[in-house]
């Protein structure tokens, strides 16, 4: 039996037309920012093995990251918090000013109970601990790439508890009393920076930094400048340890 010419032409047209199989969805472009080359390499290898993700660039600090954002137009920025120069929190704000639709995932060794809420308020879409493992890392990247927010089960439970009034915000750490700017000043004091260098780093006047220091002492019930620096130094050292270390922050 012969096939009608119209039917035969329709079959040929369907065969010739592009399909989802012949044109797979574009892979999400990921920019990896971390000052440790081995960690960047590990993330790069993990991400590039995925059919839906690819690393479009790498950076070791915030300045390199901003240049890479302009150059490779990533969909997702995966960044550490602690880097030379500007901090990861500052990078979040600068990156979003440069590319407002960029999805940002913070991957850090720092305790999420202290840092996660701050980076989410700064504009990041997720926070994952470096110890979380590859599967959770990939889940987090994919989730933020679609515009959703990623947080661990523990953090999600705590945030929902705060919203519903079931338990107070914070980690029971006095550091939670500090504003974001006060927290940055406190952290930089703990890293050994004098007032002038902190002012330059944060684009503030020395007088403003001094005012923040005074507010920090009041909120933390600390009497002298030397006690504040000692406290900040010990806190920064403890914050760099794994959260299960037993150190009281």
N, C-alpha and C positions, 0 to 999 in steps of 0.2 A: 504494500500500500504506500503510495507516495505521500510525502508530507507537504501540506499546503505551503505556498511560498511565504505567506505572511507569518505563519507559525515558525517556519525555518529561519526567517529573518529575526524574529524575536529571540529565538534561542541563541543565535550568533551574537546578538546585541548584548544579551546577558553575560555571555562568556567573555565578551570584549570589555565590558564595563569594569571599573575598579571595584574591589571588594575589601571588606575589613581585613580579610586574611592577607591580601596582597599589599595593603597599606596599614600596617599595625599602628596603634596609637603612639604618639611621640613619647619618648622616654623623658621623665622629669629630670631636669638639670640641677645638680647639687653642687654647691660650693662648700668645701671643707676648710674650716679655719681652726688651727691649733698650732701652738708653738713647738710641739714635739713631732719631729719628722716620722718617727715610728708609728705614732698614733694616727697621723694623717694617712700613712701608707696602709695601715690596717683598715681604716674606714674606706679608703679608696678601693681596696681590693674587695671588700664586702659589698659595697654599693655597685661596683661595675659588674659584678656577677649576676645582678638582678636584671630581668628582662625589661623592667619598667623604669629603671633608674640609671643614671650615669653621672659621673663626676665631671663637671665642666671646668673646674679650676680648684686650686689650693692656695692657702695663704697662711703665713706664720704669725701675723699680727693684724690689728685693726686697719692700719694704713694700707697694707697689701690687700686686705679684704675689700676695702672700698674701691680700690683700683680694679680688682677682679670683678666686682659687681658691674662696674661700668663696661668692662671688656667682654664678659661672657654671659651676661644677662641670665643669672640662675633663677630657677623657680623656688628653690629651697636653699637657705643658708643654715649650715650646721656648724655651730661655733662653741668653743670653750669660753669660760668666763675669765680665767686668769691668763693674761698675755702681756708681753712687754708693751709699753706705751699705754694707749687707751684700753680700758677694761672692756670685757664683753658686753656689760650693761650699756656702756657708752656707744659701742659698736651697733647695738640694736637700734638705738635712736637715729644714729647717722645713716645706717643702712636703709631704714624705712623712709627717711627723708629723701634718699637718693632713688629708692625703688619702693613706693608705698604698698604694692601688691605682693611684695616678697614675703614668703613664709619662713619664719625663723625658729629653729629648734636649738636649744641650748643643751649641750652634752658636757657634763661637768663632774668632777670628783667631789665638789662641795655639797654639803648637806642640803637636800631640797627643802627641808623644814625652815631653813634660814633664807635661801636664795630664790626658790621657785616663784613664790608670789611676787617678789620684786621684779623678776624678769618678765613675768606675764603681764604685770602692770605697765612695764616699759614697752610692750608691744610684741614680745615673743609669743609663739603659738604653742610652745611645748618645752618641757624640761625633763631630761632623762639622765640618770646617774650613769657614769662610765662603767660601773660594775653591773649594769642591768643585763648585759649579754646581747649577742647579735640579733636575735629574733625580736626582742623588744625595741632595739635600735631601729630596725627596719620598719617595724610597725609604727613607731613614732614618726619616722621620716615620711612614710606614706600618708599617715593621718594628717600631718600638718600641710602636706602638699595639696590636699583637697580643701584646705581652708578650715579644717577642724582643729580643736585644741587637744593636745596630748598631755596627760599627767598620769603618774603612777596611781595604783588603786588607793594607796595610803593617802597621797596628796588629794586625790579626788574626794575621798571620804571626808577629809578634814575641811576642804573648801565647802562641801555641801553642808557639813555641820555648822560652819560659820554662817552660811546663808540662811539656814533654818533656825539659827539661834540655839543649837544643841550644845555647842561648846565654843569657847572664845577663839578668836584668831590668834595666830602666833605659835611659837614653839616653846613657850615658857622661858625664852631667852630674853634677858634685858635688852639685847641688841634690837629686838623687834620694836622697841619704843622709838628708835631713830627714824627720821625721815629718810627718803632715798638719798638726798644730798648729804645729810649728816652721816649716813652709812658709808658713802664713798669717801668722805673725809676721814672717818674712823679707820676704814680699811687701809687707806694710804698712810695714815699715821703708823699703823701696825706693820707696814712694809718698810718703815724707816724714812719716809720722806718728810723733810722740813716744811714749814708753812709756805714758804715761797715756791717750792716745787709743786706742792699740792695746788696752790693757786694757779700756777701755769698749766698744770695738767687738766684742771677742771674749768679753765677759762674764767676764773673768779679773781677778785681782788684779795690781797692778803688780809685786809680788814674783814671781808666777808668770811674767809676761812677761819679767822680768829673768833668771829661770832659763832660759827658752827661748832668750833671746839668748846666754847663756853656752854652752848646748849647741850652738847654731848656729855660734858661733865655733870651738868645738872640732872639730865635724864638718867645717867648711870650712877648717880650719887657718888661721884669721884671728886676728891678735894683738890688735888694739885695736877699740874701739867705732867710732871714726871710719872705720877700714878696712872694718868690716862694713857701715856705712851707705853708704859709697862703692860697695862691691861690689853691695849690694842695689839701689841706685839704677841702676847700669849694667845689672844683670840685668833689672830691670823694664822699662827702656827698650828693651833688645834683645828681650825677650819680646813686646813689642807690635808688632814688625816681622814681615813675612811670613817663614815658615820658610826660604825660599830666599834670604834676604838675605845669607847668608854670614857673619852675625854669630855668633861663638862664644859659646855660653851657658854 
